[in-house]
């Protein structure tokens, strides 16, 4: 029977891809805002960037973000704590990667396209729910790497529970800016996960 070993290089690669995923999403948003004519980042949502002539910019950003989530799930599975909550957290991260990929592939955004089965809003709901499940499921395991990671996870989870639903009741002239603020909040936690993997790699190196 082979004993499980943690490969520090693998963890570092996963951490780097996770961080690059956040960078891809940020870059896609900034470039799209500059390139797409008449785009108002305060009133228009990120989804609006992914519709129309320049949709490829935001699609690539979404795929990059998804790759980052997938890499983080791989890294987290490599340091499995034999805790069912950790397992749940890994699956939540992996499912977020899947949701982001389908959102990018389906091209159902702010262009009024309703042909076929429109699942964009359900994927958004799924992402919102997974971003509650993942941090709480992973928090105790992350605390074993360093206490701050567990605190960050729980703090993000609580903040997300209260902040995310507000998006759906905001006037349209403000929902774009608020959505971006939520994206920054989520991305900061994603970066903390990447940093946790990097720290863990150092401990196993």
C-alpha positions as CSV (number, residue, x, y, z in Angstrom):
1,X,0.0,0.0,0.0
2,X,1.4,3.4,-1.0
3,X,1.4,6.2,1.5
4,X,0.1,9.6,0.4
5,X,2.8,12.2,-0.1
6,X,2.3,15.9,-0.8
7,X,4.3,17.3,-3.7
8,X,5.3,20.9,-2.9
9,X,5.9,21.7,-6.6
10,X,2.4,20.6,-7.5
11,X,1.0,22.8,-4.7
12,X,2.9,25.8,-5.9
13,X,1.8,25.3,-9.5
14,X,-1.8,25.0,-8.3
15,X,-1.4,28.2,-6.3
16,X,0.1,30.1,-9.2
17,X,-2.7,29.0,-11.6
18,X,-5.3,30.0,-9.0
19,X,-3.8,33.4,-8.6
20,X,-3.4,33.8,-12.4
21,X,-7.2,33.0,-12.7
22,X,-8.0,36.0,-10.6
23,X,-5.6,38.1,-12.7
24,X,-7.3,36.9,-15.9
25,X,-10.7,37.9,-14.6
26,X,-9.5,41.3,-13.5
27,X,-7.7,41.9,-16.8
28,X,-10.7,40.8,-18.9
29,X,-12.9,43.2,-16.9
30,X,-10.5,46.1,-17.3
31,X,-9.8,45.5,-21.0
32,X,-13.5,44.8,-21.8
33,X,-14.5,48.1,-20.0
34,X,-12.1,50.0,-22.2
35,X,-12.8,48.3,-25.5
36,X,-16.6,47.8,-25.4
37,X,-18.2,51.0,-26.7
38,X,-20.5,52.8,-24.2
39,X,-19.9,50.4,-21.4
40,X,-20.7,51.9,-18.0
41,X,-19.0,49.8,-15.2
42,X,-21.4,51.2,-12.6
43,X,-24.7,50.5,-14.4
44,X,-23.7,47.6,-16.7
45,X,-22.9,44.2,-15.2
46,X,-19.9,42.0,-16.0
47,X,-22.3,39.8,-18.0
48,X,-23.0,42.7,-20.3
49,X,-19.3,42.8,-21.2
50,X,-19.6,39.2,-22.4
51,X,-22.4,39.9,-24.9
52,X,-22.0,41.1,-28.4
53,X,-19.0,41.8,-30.7
54,X,-16.3,41.7,-28.0
55,X,-17.6,38.8,-26.0
56,X,-14.4,36.8,-26.5
57,X,-12.6,39.1,-24.0
58,X,-14.9,38.2,-21.1
59,X,-15.2,34.6,-22.2
60,X,-11.5,34.1,-22.0
61,X,-11.4,35.8,-18.6
62,X,-14.2,33.5,-17.4
63,X,-12.3,30.4,-18.6
64,X,-9.1,31.6,-17.0
65,X,-11.0,32.2,-13.7
66,X,-12.5,28.7,-14.0
67,X,-9.1,27.2,-14.6
68,X,-7.9,28.9,-11.4
69,X,-10.7,27.4,-9.4
70,X,-10.0,23.9,-10.9
71,X,-6.3,24.2,-10.0
72,X,-7.2,25.2,-6.4
73,X,-9.5,22.2,-6.1
74,X,-6.6,19.9,-7.3
75,X,-4.3,21.5,-4.8
76,X,-6.7,21.2,-1.9
77,X,-7.3,17.6,-2.8
78,X,-3.6,17.0,-2.6
79,X,-3.6,18.1,1.1
80,X,-6.8,16.3,2.0
81,X,-7.4,16.3,5.8
82,X,-9.7,13.2,5.8
83,X,-12.4,15.5,6.9
84,X,-15.8,15.3,5.2
85,X,-16.1,19.1,5.3
86,X,-12.8,19.4,3.4
87,X,-14.2,17.0,0.8
88,X,-17.4,19.1,0.5
89,X,-15.3,22.2,0.1
90,X,-13.2,20.7,-2.6
91,X,-16.3,19.7,-4.6
92,X,-17.7,23.2,-4.1
93,X,-14.6,24.8,-5.6
94,X,-14.6,22.3,-8.5
95,X,-18.3,22.9,-9.2
96,X,-17.6,26.7,-9.3
97,X,-15.1,26.0,-12.0
98,X,-17.7,24.0,-13.9
99,X,-20.3,26.8,-13.5
100,X,-17.9,29.5,-14.7
101,X,-17.0,27.3,-17.8
102,X,-20.7,26.8,-18.7
103,X,-21.5,30.5,-18.2
104,X,-18.7,31.4,-20.6
105,X,-19.7,28.7,-23.1
106,X,-23.5,29.4,-23.1
107,X,-23.2,33.1,-24.0
108,X,-26.5,34.0,-22.2
109,X,-25.8,37.5,-21.0
110,X,-27.2,40.9,-21.4
111,X,-28.0,40.7,-25.1
112,X,-31.6,39.6,-24.8
113,X,-30.8,36.2,-26.2
114,X,-33.4,33.7,-24.9
115,X,-33.1,30.9,-27.5
116,X,-33.0,27.4,-26.1
117,X,-32.9,26.8,-22.3
118,X,-31.6,29.9,-20.5
119,X,-29.7,28.7,-17.5
120,X,-27.5,31.7,-16.8
121,X,-29.4,32.9,-13.8
122,X,-29.5,29.4,-12.3
123,X,-25.7,29.2,-12.7
124,X,-25.3,32.5,-10.9
125,X,-27.5,31.3,-8.1
126,X,-25.4,28.1,-7.9
127,X,-22.2,30.1,-7.8
128,X,-23.6,32.3,-5.0
129,X,-24.6,29.2,-2.9
130,X,-21.2,27.5,-3.5
131,X,-19.4,30.6,-2.3
132,X,-21.2,30.2,1.0
133,X,-20.6,26.4,1.2
134,X,-16.9,26.4,0.3
135,X,-15.4,28.8,2.9
136,X,-17.3,27.3,5.8
137,X,-16.5,23.7,4.7
138,X,-12.8,24.5,4.3
139,X,-12.3,26.9,7.3
140,X,-11.3,24.4,10.0
141,X,-8.9,22.6,7.6
142,X,-7.4,25.9,6.5
143,X,-6.8,26.8,10.1
144,X,-4.4,23.9,10.3
145,X,-2.2,25.5,7.7
146,X,-2.4,28.8,9.6
147,X,-5.1,30.3,11.8
148,X,-5.5,33.4,9.6
149,X,-6.7,31.3,6.6
150,X,-9.5,29.9,8.7
151,X,-10.5,33.3,10.0
152,X,-10.4,34.7,6.5
153,X,-12.6,31.9,5.2
154,X,-15.3,32.4,7.9
155,X,-15.2,36.2,7.6
156,X,-15.7,35.9,3.8
157,X,-18.5,33.4,4.2
158,X,-20.4,35.7,6.6
159,X,-19.8,38.8,4.5
160,X,-21.0,36.9,1.4
161,X,-24.2,35.8,3.0
162,X,-25.1,39.4,3.8
163,X,-23.7,41.1,0.8
164,X,-24.5,38.9,-2.2
165,X,-28.3,38.9,-2.0
166,X,-28.3,42.8,-2.1
167,X,-27.3,42.6,-5.8
168,X,-30.7,41.3,-6.8
169,X,-32.6,44.2,-5.3
170,X,-30.3,47.0,-6.4
171,X,-31.5,49.6,-9.1
172,X,-29.9,48.8,-12.5
173,X,-27.9,52.0,-12.4
174,X,-25.8,50.7,-9.6
175,X,-25.8,46.9,-10.0
176,X,-22.7,46.8,-12.2
177,X,-20.5,48.5,-9.7
178,X,-21.9,46.4,-6.8
179,X,-21.3,43.2,-8.8
180,X,-17.7,44.2,-9.3
181,X,-17.3,44.9,-5.6
182,X,-18.7,41.4,-4.9
183,X,-16.2,40.0,-7.5
184,X,-13.3,41.7,-5.7
185,X,-14.5,40.3,-2.4
186,X,-14.7,36.7,-3.8
187,X,-11.4,37.1,-5.6
188,X,-9.6,38.2,-2.4
189,X,-10.7,34.9,-0.7
190,X,-9.6,33.0,-3.8
191,X,-6.2,34.6,-3.5
192,X,-6.1,33.6,0.2
193,X,-6.7,30.0,-0.9
194,X,-3.8,30.2,-3.4
195,X,-1.6,31.7,-0.6
196,X,-2.6,28.9,1.7
197,X,-1.5,26.3,-0.8
198,X,1.8,28.2,-1.3
199,X,2.3,28.2,2.5
200,X,1.5,24.5,2.7
201,X,4.0,23.8,0.0
202,X,6.7,25.5,2.0
203,X,5.9,23.3,5.0
204,X,6.2,20.2,2.9
205,X,9.3,21.4,1.1
